[in-house]
Amino acid sequence: MSKRRLDASVSADIVEYLQQQGWTLKTIGSMVGVSESFVSRVKQKTRSFTISRLCKIEKKINLPLPLLLLRAIRQESIPEELRSHYQNLQQVLIASAELGHVLGDRPLMEKKRYEEKGHG
């Protein structure tokens, strides 16, 4: 699969996931600064989101981009023998995101002290 097709496929999966969460094409477009018709083309895999637009989605829905990407991937596209690894990775990313919310934007040294106190 070419890079362009992969980008389009990932972007389309994200649009589909957001729609499953109740977002409309219009609200997705407003969220990232594009038209509803552009988002429709993304869904049809003829266009794709840039990384900066994906970051806007990440901030708006308050879900780390790696976790958003994992959740957007359709289960049937994951080989059966890898699904348990996929689910484990999701759990690690969820735990990491929760820890990030607890720590906020603290500098790395504060995070290290937090862990040394038995919290990490």
C-alpha positions as CSV (number, residue, x, y, z in Angstrom):
1,M,0.0,0.0,0.0
2,S,1.4,3.4,-0.9
3,K,1.9,6.1,1.7
4,R,-0.9,8.2,0.1
5,R,-3.3,5.4,0.3
6,L,-2.3,4.5,3.8
7,D,-2.7,8.2,4.9
8,A,-6.2,8.2,3.3
9,S,-7.2,5.0,4.9
10,V,-6.1,6.0,8.4
11,S,-7.8,9.4,8.0
12,A,-11.0,7.7,6.8
13,D,-10.9,5.3,9.7
14,I,-10.6,8.3,12.1
15,V,-13.6,10.0,10.5
16,E,-15.6,6.8,10.8
17,Y,-14.6,6.4,14.5
18,L,-15.6,10.0,15.2
19,Q,-18.9,9.5,13.6
20,Q,-19.5,6.4,15.7
21,Q,-18.8,8.7,18.7
22,G,-21.6,11.1,17.5
23,W,-19.6,13.7,15.6
24,T,-21.0,14.8,12.2
25,L,-18.9,15.5,9.1
26,K,-19.8,19.2,9.6
27,T,-18.5,19.3,13.2
28,I,-15.4,17.3,12.3
29,G,-14.7,19.9,9.6
30,S,-15.2,22.8,12.0
31,M,-13.0,21.1,14.5
32,V,-10.0,21.0,12.1
33,G,-10.7,24.0,10.0
34,V,-11.9,22.4,6.8
35,S,-15.2,22.1,5.0
36,E,-17.8,19.4,5.4
37,S,-17.2,18.4,1.8
38,F,-13.4,18.0,2.5
39,V,-14.2,15.7,5.4
40,S,-16.6,13.7,3.1
41,R,-13.7,13.3,0.7
42,V,-11.5,12.1,3.6
43,K,-14.2,9.5,4.4
44,Q,-14.2,8.4,0.8
45,K,-10.4,8.1,0.9
46,T,-9.7,10.6,-1.8
47,R,-8.2,13.1,0.7
48,S,-6.4,12.8,4.0
49,F,-5.8,14.8,7.2
50,T,-2.4,16.4,7.8
51,I,-0.6,15.7,11.1
52,S,-1.5,19.2,12.3
53,R,-5.2,18.5,11.7
54,L,-4.9,15.2,13.5
55,C,-3.4,17.1,16.4
56,K,-6.4,19.4,16.4
57,I,-8.7,16.4,16.7
58,E,-6.5,15.0,19.5
59,K,-6.9,18.2,21.5
60,K,-10.6,18.7,20.8
61,I,-11.6,15.2,21.9
62,N,-9.0,15.0,24.6
63,L,-7.7,11.6,23.4
64,P,-3.9,11.1,22.8
65,L,-3.3,10.6,19.1
66,P,-1.7,7.1,19.4
67,L,-4.8,6.0,21.3
68,L,-7.1,7.6,18.7
69,L,-5.3,5.8,15.9
70,L,-5.6,2.5,17.7
71,R,-9.3,3.0,18.4
72,A,-10.0,4.0,14.8
73,I,-8.4,0.9,13.4
74,R,-11.1,-1.6,12.4
75,Q,-10.8,-4.9,14.4
76,E,-11.3,-7.0,11.2
77,S,-8.2,-5.4,9.7
78,I,-6.0,-6.7,12.5
79,P,-4.8,-10.3,11.9
80,E,-6.4,-12.7,14.4
81,E,-3.1,-13.7,15.9
82,L,-2.2,-10.0,16.7
83,R,-5.5,-8.9,18.2
84,S,-4.5,-9.7,21.8
85,H,-1.3,-7.6,21.3
86,Y,-3.4,-4.8,19.9
87,Q,-5.7,-4.9,23.0
88,N,-2.7,-4.9,25.3
89,L,-1.3,-1.9,23.6
90,Q,-4.6,-0.1,23.9
91,Q,-4.6,-0.8,27.7
92,V,-1.0,0.6,28.0
93,L,-1.9,3.7,26.1
94,I,-5.0,4.2,28.2
95,A,-3.0,3.9,31.4
96,S,-0.4,6.3,30.0
97,A,-3.1,8.8,29.1
98,E,-4.6,8.6,32.6
99,L,-1.1,9.1,34.2
100,G,-0.6,12.1,31.9
101,H,-3.9,13.6,33.2
102,V,-2.7,13.1,36.8
103,L,0.7,14.6,36.2
104,G,-0.5,17.4,33.8
105,D,2.3,19.3,32.1
106,R,4.8,18.9,34.9
107,P,8.5,18.9,33.9
108,L,10.3,15.5,33.5
109,M,12.1,15.9,36.8
110,E,8.9,16.4,38.7
111,K,7.5,13.3,37.0
112,K,10.6,11.4,38.1
113,R,10.1,12.6,41.7
114,Y,6.5,11.6,41.6
115,E,7.5,8.1,40.5
116,E,10.2,7.8,43.2
117,K,7.6,8.5,45.8
118,G,5.8,5.3,44.8
119,H,3.2,6.8,42.6
120,G,4.5,5.5,39.2
